[in-house]
Amino acid sequence: MPGALMNKSLSQETADPVGVQLANVCVTAGGRELLKNVSTHFQPGEITLIVGPSGVGKSILLKLIAGLHSSFESAIAYTGDIRIGDAPAYGGLAGVVFQNFALFDEMSPLENLNFAASNAPQPANIKPQQMLEQLRVPVNVPTARLSGGQRQRLAIARTLMYNPSVILYDEPTSGLDPMTGSHVANLIRQTHDQHGKTSVIVTHDYHSLIPIADRVFLLDPDQKYLVEAPRQQWHTIEGMLLPMTQQVRSQEEVDSYPIARMLQGKLNRFFVSTTNVFVRLATGTASLIPMWKNPLWGVRFFGHFLMLVGGPAAFLYLIAAGLISGFVTTYFTFKFLPYTNYTEPLLVEDLLTALGFATYRIFIPVLGCVLVAARCGAAVTADIGGRQYGNQIDALKTFGTSPRCYLLTPIIWTFLIATPLLIGAAFWAAKFISLLVFVYSHPQRGANFWHFHFHRGLELPAEYLYRGFWWLMAKLLCSGFGIAIIAYYQGLSPKYSSSDVSRSVTTTILWATLCVLTIHFVFALFEFENVVPGSR
């Protein structure tokens, strides 16, 4: 068949596969030892199956081989040497097909492959369009709407487009019925034969995958070691795993954390997080300089977050807040003025001047930044939290890219750009409704009267910018920067369920709001101390 000949020629043109070497690897998680002095070698060009009960550390070992240990919690640590070929394992050497696929849902299937190809250390000998056709992935269907089987094939295709020498599969048949599991196993074998990669699969569902394996290792939770099972014993693996599974369950009961230990862990994490504030601020400052491996994708991520933070919905949200604020302050200032008939003729000019000054320098900036923290900060945390929960952060690392460059840098710049624009929109909306309310309640004075006195404390002769513009910009930029840092790192914290994503959104709203109020309070101590006409 012409297709088979093309695939065979492609595999012959790829670089020779490399093996994976583990030397004296020890892994602990939450104080529990998972692996102890593991030394073994996964042969190049073979499919190696790592089998074991759930919860013994198979996925952790897979991520260590992929070089993703830096994204783990501080409770997970390892020692020893892990090498892919002759190089120490780090993000970008091995491709990973994650259990939940870790696809970029905001990108089309073709864009997912183009992203992997653009970051590949060596280009694959096949075009992204051809790869999609080869694995029967529809091109015109949005990634988020693909079926489970299509998403899995897309995940494999994306990893192949990155063209790594080693492909790691994390529980590829988990939760599938036997027929579907067998189909996935055949797909892995087919792509393995066509593209000539070293494949390592971790699973507790071995029935579908053993027929395609070249070697099988058991992760023994008692010995905490990888033991290779001879081929003649593969039919007895079920009997070997049964006592291991029972042992893991009893060990989990022993290792259950008492309440005091859990509280101590939370307290320790609080102090660690507090210490990390300064590190994150420094990291955020350094991230202001775009260090994109591929500028086109950097701009693409920037556009995504710009729409998230400063899109039409955000402007409508802030404009509505400005209209409400402008109406409330103007209407109630004059509505409940004591002894209105006597005081208003004397105070109306000064009241308007004070109203204009407070609206521009205090009311709208504080209210607007709090709403930006609540709305935009929460949106970014939900986005990053979803990526963390869906392993997209780790997927970026497997493509040799930095999440900080592709995510944090665009997020900071979108907040720095969008925050002043959103606050400006809210201020102009507040001005507009204030004018309408005043003209309606004081028709004898008119719009010119409102305009002159409302802007009397703001406008400077022969100046386009209002008085205090640079003070205002400084606190808006500081607020935007603080919200961006909090939103990103709250989203980046470990996520094990959708509830964790929700909690991080709530935490972002709390801390970002407190950050904004603190910034405005600190600025107020200096900003208004020596306010004199003509100063900015």
GUPA-393198 format. One record per residue (C-alpha): residue in one letter; z, y, x. Coordinates in steps of 0.05 Angstrom, whole numbers. Example, Ala and Ser with C-alpha at 12.3 -4.5 7.8 and 13.67 -1.06 7.14 Angstrom:
2
A,156,-90,246;
S,143,-21,273;
//
This chain:
536
M,0,0,0;
P,-16,70,27;
G,54,95,9;
A,86,38,48;
L,42,51,108;
M,60,125,106;
N,134,109,103;
K,129,60,160;
S,93,111,203;
L,146,162,187;
S,202,115,208;
Q,166,101,273;
E,161,175,289;
T,235,189,280;
A,283,189,339;
D,319,125,357;
P,383,117,315;
V,450,123,349;
G,515,86,338;
V,585,109,319;
Q,642,96,367;
L,717,98,349;
A,767,95,406;
N,842,92,394;
V,838,129,328;
C,904,141,292;
V,906,176,224;
T,967,199,184;
A,967,231,115;
G,1029,261,83;
G,1074,226,134;
R,1041,159,119;
E,1004,122,174;
L,935,100,151;
L,901,78,216;
K,932,56,281;
N,895,52,347;
V,828,34,315;
S,773,20,366;
T,706,-5,342;
H,632,7,345;
F,582,14,288;
Q,516,-10,314;
P,455,37,314;
G,402,25,262;
E,447,-20,219;
I,480,-14,151;
T,555,-20,162;
L,601,-31,102;
I,674,-10,105;
V,712,-45,49;
G,784,-35,28;
P,829,-20,-32;
S,832,50,-60;
G,880,96,-24;
V,878,64,45;
G,840,122,79;
K,767,100,76;
S,742,168,53;
I,786,204,104;
L,756,161,159;
L,687,178,134;
K,701,253,137;
L,730,246,206;
I,665,213,229;
A,628,271,196;
G,670,321,234;
L,701,351,170;
H,774,343,190;
S,782,419,198;
S,777,426,122;
F,835,378,109;
E,905,397,90;
S,955,406,147;
A,988,341,123;
I,928,301,149;
A,923,292,224;
Y,888,245,272;
T,885,229,346;
G,835,190,387;
D,761,197,401;
I,704,192,351;
R,633,197,377;
I,564,196,347;
G,519,173,402;
D,545,207,465;
A,571,270,429;
P,640,281,398;
A,637,280,322;
Y,632,349,291;
G,601,379,229;
G,525,375,233;
L,516,310,271;
A,520,263,211;
G,493,271,141;
V,539,254,83;
V,521,230,14;
F,585,248,-23;
Q,613,209,-81;
N,603,269,-128;
F,537,287,-93;
A,559,358,-73;
L,493,388,-95;
F,482,464,-98;
D,474,471,-173;
E,451,543,-169;
M,391,519,-129;
S,332,479,-155;
P,321,408,-129;
L,267,434,-83;
E,312,490,-57;
N,367,440,-43;
L,319,403,3;
N,291,467,33;
F,362,489,51;
A,375,423,87;
A,308,425,122;
S,317,497,145;
N,382,479,180;
A,359,413,209;
P,366,406,285;
Q,299,371,285;
P,249,375,227;
A,237,313,186;
N,167,283,187;
I,159,293,112;
K,153,353,67;
P,209,367,15;
Q,159,360,-42;
Q,138,292,-15;
M,211,270,-8;
L,225,287,-81;
E,164,248,-103;
Q,183,189,-59;
L,253,185,-89;
R,228,202,-160;
V,268,266,-169;
P,237,315,-219;
V,220,383,-190;
N,220,426,-252;
V,288,405,-279;
P,349,448,-259;
T,396,411,-212;
A,454,417,-260;
R,414,382,-315;
L,392,321,-274;
S,419,253,-295;
G,470,218,-252;
G,417,173,-220;
Q,371,232,-207;
R,428,272,-175;
Q,445,213,-130;
R,373,206,-108;
L,370,282,-96;
A,433,277,-54;
I,402,223,-11;
A,336,262,-6;
R,373,325,15;
T,410,287,69;
L,346,256,94;
M,313,324,98;
Y,368,346,145;
N,344,288,189;
P,410,264,219;
S,414,202,262;
V,473,176,221;
I,481,177,145;
L,549,166,114;
Y,557,144,42;
D,623,155,5;
E,633,106,-52;
P,560,108,-74;
T,569,57,-131;
S,638,79,-156;
G,643,76,-232;
L,574,45,-241;
D,559,-18,-280;
P,535,-78,-239;
M,461,-68,-256;
T,462,6,-237;
G,504,-9,-176;
S,452,-60,-153;
H,397,-8,-164;
V,434,43,-120;
A,445,-10,-67;
N,371,-26,-65;
L,356,49,-61;
I,401,55,0;
R,368,-5,33;
Q,299,21,18;
T,312,90,47;
H,347,59,106;
D,287,15,122;
Q,238,72,112;
H,273,125,153;
G,308,84,207;
K,377,115,204;
T,445,86,221;
S,482,79,155;
V,557,73,144;
I,583,61,73;
V,655,63,51;
T,672,30,-15;
H,721,-13,-54;
D,664,-37,-98;
Y,633,-87,-50;
H,597,-133,-98;
S,534,-91,-103;
L,532,-69,-30;
I,547,-131,10;
P,476,-159,-2;
I,446,-99,36;
A,498,-97,93;
D,486,-118,164;
R,560,-116,181;
V,624,-113,139;
F,691,-86,162;
L,756,-92,124;
L,806,-35,128;
D,872,-74,128;
P,930,-31,103;
D,980,-79,134;
Q,952,-79,204;
K,923,-8,194;
Y,862,-31,229;
L,787,-44,219;
V,773,-119,222;
E,701,-143,222;
A,689,-200,173;
P,642,-255,199;
R,581,-264,154;
Q,602,-335,136;
Q,666,-306,105;
W,634,-252,63;
H,639,-295,1;
T,716,-296,10;
I,725,-220,14;
E,751,-216,-57;
G,808,-263,-39;
M,822,-222,24;
L,826,-157,-14;
L,873,-180,-70;
P,937,-182,-28;
M,916,-117,6;
T,910,-83,-62;
Q,979,-107,-83;
Q,1009,-83,-18;
V,978,-14,-25;
R,1007,-7,-96;
S,1077,-26,-73;
Q,1072,20,-13;
E,1051,78,-59;
E,1115,66,-99;
V,1157,69,-36;
D,1121,131,-11;
S,1131,170,-76;
Y,1158,238,-58;
P,1227,257,-84;
I,1233,324,-117;
A,1271,355,-59;
R,1216,334,-10;
M,1162,362,-55;
L,1199,429,-60;
Q,1208,431,15;
G,1133,419,24;
K,1116,476,-24;
L,1165,522,13;
N,1134,505,79;
R,1064,518,52;
F,1088,585,26;
F,1111,607,95;
V,1048,580,127;
S,1005,618,77;
T,1044,682,90;
T,1032,674,165;
N,959,662,153;
V,950,729,117;
F,939,766,183;
V,892,712,209;
R,851,716,146;
L,848,792,149;
A,823,787,220;
T,773,733,201;
G,749,776,143;
T,739,836,188;
A,699,794,237;
S,658,766,179;
L,632,836,163;
I,578,822,215;
P,527,774,184;
M,519,714,230;
W,471,675,186;
K,437,615,217;
N,379,629,170;
P,376,701,144;
L,335,682,83;
W,389,636,58;
G,442,687,76;
V,406,738,31;
R,401,685,-23;
F,476,673,-23;
F,487,748,-21;
G,444,756,-84;
H,483,701,-119;
F,550,734,-107;
L,524,804,-120;
M,504,782,-190;
L,571,748,-198;
V,612,809,-177;
G,566,868,-194;
G,520,840,-247;
P,506,872,-315;
A,566,838,-348;
A,613,869,-296;
F,584,939,-308;
L,591,931,-384;
Y,663,908,-373;
L,681,969,-331;
I,642,1018,-375;
A,681,993,-435;
A,746,1002,-397;
G,724,1073,-378;
L,707,1090,-450;
I,775,1066,-474;
S,812,1102,-418;
G,775,1167,-429;
F,786,1165,-504;
V,860,1148,-499;
T,878,1200,-446;
T,840,1257,-478;
Y,857,1243,-551;
F,931,1231,-542;
T,941,1287,-491;
F,921,1338,-543;
K,943,1299,-605;
F,1016,1296,-586;
L,1024,1361,-548;
P,1092,1390,-568;
Y,1087,1454,-610;
T,1012,1449,-609;
N,999,1515,-643;
Y,1038,1553,-590;
T,1028,1513,-527;
E,955,1490,-531;
P,924,1560,-525;
L,965,1570,-462;
L,957,1501,-431;
V,889,1475,-453;
E,854,1498,-389;
D,907,1468,-343;
L,911,1405,-384;
L,836,1394,-377;
T,839,1407,-303;
A,897,1358,-294;
L,861,1308,-338;
G,798,1312,-296;
F,837,1306,-231;
A,879,1247,-255;
T,819,1211,-286;
Y,780,1216,-221;
R,835,1203,-171;
I,886,1159,-207;
F,872,1131,-276;
I,803,1102,-268;
P,810,1079,-195;
V,875,1042,-210;
L,853,1013,-276;
G,783,997,-251;
C,807,962,-188;
V,857,920,-228;
L,801,899,-274;
V,755,883,-216;
A,811,841,-186;
A,821,804,-252;
R,749,795,-272;
C,708,793,-208;
G,763,762,-164;
A,773,706,-215;
A,697,694,-219;
V,691,687,-144;
T,752,641,-139;
A,724,598,-194;
D,657,594,-158;
I,687,577,-90;
G,739,531,-122;
G,684,493,-158;
R,647,486,-92;
Q,711,461,-58;
Y,726,412,-114;
G,653,388,-114;
N,651,380,-38;
Q,598,433,-30;
I,640,467,24;
D,639,402,64;
A,565,394,49;
L,551,461,82;
K,588,437,144;
T,549,373,147;
F,486,415,152;
G,515,450,213;
T,527,515,176;
S,590,556,170;
P,617,567,99;
R,649,630,126;
C,581,659,144;
Y,544,638,82;
L,601,650,33;
L,655,696,59;
T,607,747,90;
P,566,756,26;
I,629,758,-16;
I,661,814,25;
W,597,855,24;
T,587,847,-50;
F,657,872,-64;
L,649,930,-15;
I,584,950,-50;
A,601,934,-122;
T,673,961,-126;
P,654,1035,-116;
L,594,1028,-162;
L,635,995,-217;
I,690,1047,-212;
G,637,1101,-212;
A,607,1073,-276;
A,677,1071,-308;
F,690,1143,-288;
W,625,1169,-317;
A,639,1131,-381;
A,709,1161,-384;
K,679,1231,-373;
F,628,1221,-428;
I,678,1199,-481;
S,727,1252,-459;
L,674,1306,-471;
L,658,1277,-540;
V,731,1273,-560;
F,746,1344,-537;
V,685,1375,-570;
Y,701,1338,-635;
S,773,1361,-634;
H,760,1431,-607;
P,691,1451,-634;
Q,707,1525,-624;
R,712,1517,-548;
G,652,1472,-538;
A,623,1430,-482;
N,617,1485,-430;
F,691,1500,-435;
W,707,1426,-424;
H,658,1420,-366;
F,685,1481,-329;
H,758,1464,-334;
F,752,1387,-328;
H,716,1395,-262;
R,754,1456,-237;
G,799,1413,-193;
L,743,1369,-170;
E,682,1410,-154;
L,676,1450,-90;
P,629,1509,-77;
A,562,1486,-47;
E,587,1414,-44;
Y,556,1354,-79;
L,617,1308,-70;
Y,680,1318,-110;
R,745,1337,-76;
G,781,1275,-50;
F,717,1234,-48;
W,732,1202,19;
W,804,1186,0;
L,777,1152,-62;
M,724,1113,-24;
A,776,1090,27;
K,823,1060,-24;
L,765,1030,-64;
L,737,996,-2;
C,806,972,19;
S,817,944,-51;
G,749,910,-52;
F,761,880,17;
G,830,854,-3;
I,804,824,-68;
A,747,789,-31;
I,794,758,20;
I,844,734,-33;
A,789,707,-79;
Y,754,669,-23;
Y,814,636,8;
Q,846,618,-59;
G,781,585,-78;
L,778,550,-10;
S,847,518,-16;
P,846,442,-28;
K,824,421,-98;
Y,839,352,-126;
S,826,366,-200;
S,798,419,-246;
S,870,441,-258;
D,874,461,-185;
V,814,506,-195;
S,847,538,-256;
R,912,550,-218;
S,875,582,-161;
V,841,630,-210;
T,908,649,-239;
T,937,659,-170;
T,879,703,-150;
I,889,748,-210;
L,963,755,-193;
W,957,768,-119;
A,893,810,-122;
T,925,855,-175;
L,988,863,-132;
C,944,877,-72;
V,906,932,-109;
L,969,965,-136;
T,1000,963,-66;
I,939,995,-34;
H,937,1051,-86;
F,1012,1063,-79;
V,1008,1068,-3;
F,949,1115,-7;
A,986,1157,-58;
L,1041,1169,-8;
F,992,1206,38;
E,933,1225,-6;
F,968,1276,-50;
E,1020,1301,-1;
N,979,1361,23;
V,927,1370,-31;
V,900,1441,-24;
P,838,1472,-54;
G,776,1460,-13;
S,803,1397,22;
R,771,1329,16;
//
